[in-house]
Amino acid sequence: MSQVNCPTCGANNNSNVANCEYCGVEVGKPAQLTPQEYVEALRKCVAKARQNLLSDAAEAEVVKAFPIPTDLNVLTEFFFYCHSNVQPGLMGIADNSTAWRAKARAAYGRLRLASLNNPQLLSYLEEFKETYSEAAMKASAKAWAYIIGGVVLVIAIIDILIILSERK
């Protein structure tokens, strides 16, 4: 019996099944997926991983492995879904939020390329430039480095003060 990979999630399936045993997408019809079906497949994969492994790291692995669509309508829906899963603030450094941010950034990059001939989409994507542009990502990484460095410095100072107070 031969095996076939799901075009959406990449899971290995028996060749005589109509739907992926992992995400539920029809294995034989990858080009006919609507944007909502594609996002639903991702949602199912994430839910199944979280149910089986009960961790943010499991969710992150599914998000990292899930392919970015090439169809413009599906890509647009996919981008918004990934963007909606990015956690702000301190929650944004969790494994799963980092994976969602990376996937949203990759989808954003593809949308920017696709929008070169589409002024309406290009103007709409400007709203996300502050979040996903190369400069924004570097600034965000730099800000997190300062925050983490500051926390480490405060902890070191507290440790030194405790050690000094114990000597007295």
SETORLUM-365033 format. One record per residue (C-alpha): residue in three letters; x negated, y, z negated. Coordinates in Angstrom, 1 decimal. Each point is the difference from the previous one (the first is absolute). Layout:
residues N
+------+--------+--------+--------+
! type !     xx !     yy !     zz !
+------+--------+--------+--------+
!  ALA !      X !      Y !      Z !
...
+------+--------+--------+--------+
END
This chain:
residues 168
+------+--------+--------+--------+
! type !     xx !     yy !     zz !
+------+--------+--------+--------+
!  MET !    0.0 !    0.0 !    0.0 !
!  SER !   -1.5 !    3.3 !    1.0 !
!  GLN !   -0.2 !    3.2 !   -2.1 !
!  VAL !    0.7 !    3.5 !    1.1 !
!  ASN !   -0.9 !    3.3 !   -1.8 !
!  CYS !    2.8 !    2.5 !   -0.8 !
!  PRO !   -0.5 !    3.1 !    2.1 !
!  THR !    1.0 !    2.2 !   -2.9 !
!  CYS !   -1.6 !   -1.4 !   -3.2 !
!  GLY !   -2.5 !   -2.5 !    1.6 !
!  ALA !    1.2 !   -2.9 !   -2.1 !
!  ASN !   -0.5 !   -3.5 !    1.4 !
!  ASN !    3.3 !   -1.6 !    1.0 !
!  ASN !    1.2 !   -3.2 !    1.5 !
!  SER !    0.5 !    0.5 !    3.7 !
!  ASN !    3.5 !   -1.2 !    0.0 !
!  VAL !    1.4 !    2.5 !   -2.5 !
!  ALA !    2.0 !    3.0 !    1.2 !
!  ASN !   -0.9 !    2.3 !   -2.8 !
!  CYS !   -3.2 !    0.5 !   -1.9 !
!  GLU !    0.1 !   -2.0 !   -3.2 !
!  TYR !   -1.8 !    2.9 !   -1.9 !
!  CYS !    1.6 !    3.2 !    1.2 !
!  GLY !    3.1 !   -1.2 !    1.9 !
!  VAL !   -0.8 !    1.8 !    3.3 !
!  GLU !    0.9 !   -2.0 !    3.2 !
!  VAL !   -3.3 !   -1.5 !    1.1 !
!  GLY !    1.0 !   -0.2 !    3.6 !
!  LYS !    1.1 !    3.6 !    0.4 !
!  PRO !   -2.8 !    2.4 !   -1.2 !
!  ALA !    0.6 !    2.6 !    2.6 !
!  GLN !    3.7 !    0.3 !   -0.8 !
!  LEU !   -0.4 !    1.1 !   -3.6 !
!  THR !    1.8 !    3.2 !   -1.0 !
!  PRO !   -1.8 !    2.4 !   -2.3 !
!  GLN !    2.3 !   -1.0 !   -2.8 !
!  GLU !   -0.7 !   -3.7 !    0.6 !
!  TYR !   -3.8 !    0.6 !   -0.1 !
!  VAL !    0.2 !    1.9 !   -3.2 !
!  GLU !    2.3 !   -2.6 !   -1.5 !
!  ALA !   -2.5 !   -2.7 !    0.9 !
!  LEU !   -2.7 !    2.0 !   -1.9 !
!  ARG !    2.4 !    0.5 !   -2.9 !
!  LYS !    0.7 !   -3.8 !   -0.2 !
!  CYS !   -3.7 !   -0.8 !    0.1 !
!  VAL !   -0.8 !    2.4 !   -2.8 !
!  ALA !    3.0 !   -1.3 !   -2.1 !
!  LYS !   -1.1 !   -3.6 !    0.5 !
!  ALA !   -3.6 !    0.7 !   -0.9 !
!  ARG !    1.1 !    1.9 !   -3.2 !
!  GLN !    2.4 !   -2.8 !   -0.9 !
!  ASN !   -2.6 !   -2.7 !    0.4 !
!  LEU !   -3.0 !    1.7 !   -1.5 !
!  LEU !    1.5 !    2.8 !   -2.1 !
!  SER !   -2.7 !    2.5 !    0.6 !
!  ASP !   -0.8 !    3.3 !    1.8 !
!  ALA !   -3.1 !   -1.7 !    1.5 !
!  ALA !    2.2 !   -2.5 !    1.8 !
!  GLU !    2.1 !    2.8 !    1.4 !
!  ALA !   -3.1 !    1.8 !    1.1 !
!  GLU !   -1.3 !   -3.1 !    1.8 !
!  VAL !    3.3 !   -0.3 !    2.0 !
!  VAL !    0.0 !    3.7 !    0.9 !
!  LYS !   -3.7 !   -0.2 !    1.1 !
!  ALA !    0.7 !   -3.0 !    2.2 !
!  PHE !    3.2 !    1.1 !    1.5 !
!  PRO !   -0.6 !    1.1 !    3.7 !
!  ILE !    0.7 !    3.6 !    1.0 !
!  PRO !    2.6 !    0.0 !    2.8 !
!  THR !   -0.7 !    1.5 !    3.5 !
!  ASP !    3.5 !    1.0 !    1.0 !
!  LEU !    0.5 !    3.7 !   -0.7 !
!  ASN !    3.4 !   -0.3 !   -1.6 !
!  VAL !   -1.1 !   -3.0 !   -2.2 !
!  LEU !   -3.3 !    1.8 !   -0.8 !
!  THR !    1.9 !    3.1 !   -1.1 !
!  GLU !    2.3 !   -2.0 !   -2.3 !
!  PHE !   -2.9 !   -2.0 !   -1.3 !
!  PHE !   -1.9 !    3.2 !   -0.8 !
!  PHE !    2.8 !    1.5 !   -2.0 !
!  TYR !    0.5 !   -3.2 !   -1.9 !
!  CYS !   -3.7 !   -0.2 !   -0.9 !
!  HIS !    0.0 !    3.7 !   -1.0 !
!  SER !    3.0 !   -0.5 !   -2.2 !
!  ASN !   -1.9 !   -2.7 !   -2.0 !
!  VAL !   -3.0 !    2.2 !   -0.7 !
!  GLN !    0.0 !    0.9 !   -3.7 !
!  PRO !   -1.1 !    3.5 !   -1.0 !
!  GLY !   -2.2 !    0.9 !   -2.9 !
!  LEU !   -1.8 !   -2.6 !   -2.2 !
!  MET !    2.3 !   -2.7 !    1.3 !
!  GLY !   -1.6 !    0.6 !    3.4 !
!  ILE !   -3.2 !   -1.7 !   -0.9 !
!  ALA !    1.7 !   -3.4 !   -0.5 !
!  ASP !   -0.9 !   -2.8 !    2.5 !
!  ASN !    3.4 !    0.0 !    1.6 !
!  SER !    0.2 !    3.8 !    0.4 !
!  THR !   -3.5 !    0.2 !    1.4 !
!  ALA !    1.0 !   -2.7 !    2.6 !
!  TRP !    3.2 !    1.8 !    0.9 !
!  ARG !   -1.9 !    3.3 !    0.4 !
!  ALA !   -2.6 !   -1.6 !    2.2 !
!  LYS !    2.7 !   -1.7 !    2.2 !
!  ALA !    2.0 !    3.3 !    0.2 !
!  ARG !   -3.2 !    1.9 !    1.0 !
!  ALA !   -0.7 !   -2.6 !    2.7 !
!  ALA !    3.5 !    0.3 !    1.3 !
!  TYR !   -0.2 !    3.8 !   -0.2 !
!  GLY !   -3.2 !   -0.1 !    2.1 !
!  ARG !    1.7 !   -2.1 !    2.7 !
!  LEU !    3.1 !    2.3 !   -0.1 !
!  ARG !   -2.3 !    3.0 !    0.5 !
!  LEU !   -1.5 !   -1.6 !    3.1 !
!  ALA !    3.4 !   -1.0 !    1.3 !
!  SER !    1.3 !    3.5 !   -0.6 !
!  LEU !   -2.5 !    1.8 !    2.3 !
!  ASN !    2.6 !   -0.2 !    2.8 !
!  ASN !    3.0 !    0.6 !   -2.4 !
!  PRO !    0.0 !    3.5 !   -1.4 !
!  GLN !    3.1 !   -0.7 !   -2.2 !
!  LEU !   -1.7 !   -2.9 !   -1.7 !
!  LEU !   -3.3 !    1.9 !   -0.3 !
!  SER !    1.8 !    2.9 !   -1.8 !
!  TYR !    1.8 !   -2.4 !   -2.3 !
!  LEU !   -3.3 !   -1.7 !   -0.9 !
!  GLU !   -1.5 !    3.4 !   -1.1 !
!  GLU !    2.0 !   -0.4 !   -3.2 !
!  PHE !   -2.2 !   -3.0 !   -0.9 !
!  LYS !   -3.3 !    1.5 !    1.1 !
!  GLU !   -0.8 !    1.2 !   -3.6 !
!  THR !    0.3 !   -3.6 !   -1.2 !
!  TYR !   -1.5 !   -2.2 !    2.8 !
!  SER !   -2.5 !    2.0 !    2.0 !
!  GLU !   -3.6 !   -0.8 !   -0.3 !
!  ALA !   -0.8 !    3.1 !   -2.0 !
!  ALA !    2.9 !   -0.6 !   -2.4 !
!  MET !   -1.1 !   -3.6 !   -0.7 !
!  LYS !   -3.6 !    1.2 !   -0.7 !
!  ALA !    1.3 !    2.8 !   -2.3 !
!  SER !    2.2 !   -2.5 !   -1.8 !
!  ALA !   -2.9 !   -2.4 !   -0.5 !
!  LYS !   -2.2 !    2.8 !   -1.2 !
!  ALA !    2.7 !    1.1 !   -2.5 !
!  TRP !    0.4 !   -3.5 !   -1.4 !
!  ALA !   -3.8 !   -0.3 !   -0.3 !
!  TYR !    0.0 !    3.2 !   -2.1 !
!  ILE !    2.9 !   -1.2 !   -2.2 !
!  ILE !   -1.6 !   -3.4 !   -0.6 !
!  GLY !   -3.4 !    1.7 !   -0.7 !
!  GLY !    1.7 !    2.3 !   -2.4 !
!  VAL !    1.7 !   -2.8 !   -1.9 !
!  VAL !   -3.3 !   -2.0 !   -0.2 !
!  LEU !   -1.7 !    3.2 !   -1.3 !
!  VAL !    2.6 !    0.5 !   -2.7 !
!  ILE !   -0.2 !   -3.6 !   -1.1 !
!  ALA !   -3.8 !    0.2 !   -0.2 !
!  ILE !    0.2 !    3.2 !   -2.1 !
!  ILE !    2.5 !   -1.7 !   -2.4 !
!  ASP !   -2.3 !   -3.0 !   -0.3 !
!  ILE !   -2.9 !    2.3 !   -0.8 !
!  LEU !    2.0 !    1.9 !   -2.6 !
!  ILE !    1.1 !   -3.3 !   -1.6 !
!  ILE !   -3.6 !   -1.3 !   -0.2 !
!  LEU !   -1.1 !    3.3 !   -1.5 !
!  SER !    2.7 !    0.0 !   -2.6 !
!  GLU !   -0.8 !   -3.5 !   -1.0 !
!  ARG !   -3.7 !    0.9 !   -0.6 !
!  LYS !    1.0 !    2.6 !   -2.6 !
+------+--------+--------+--------+
END
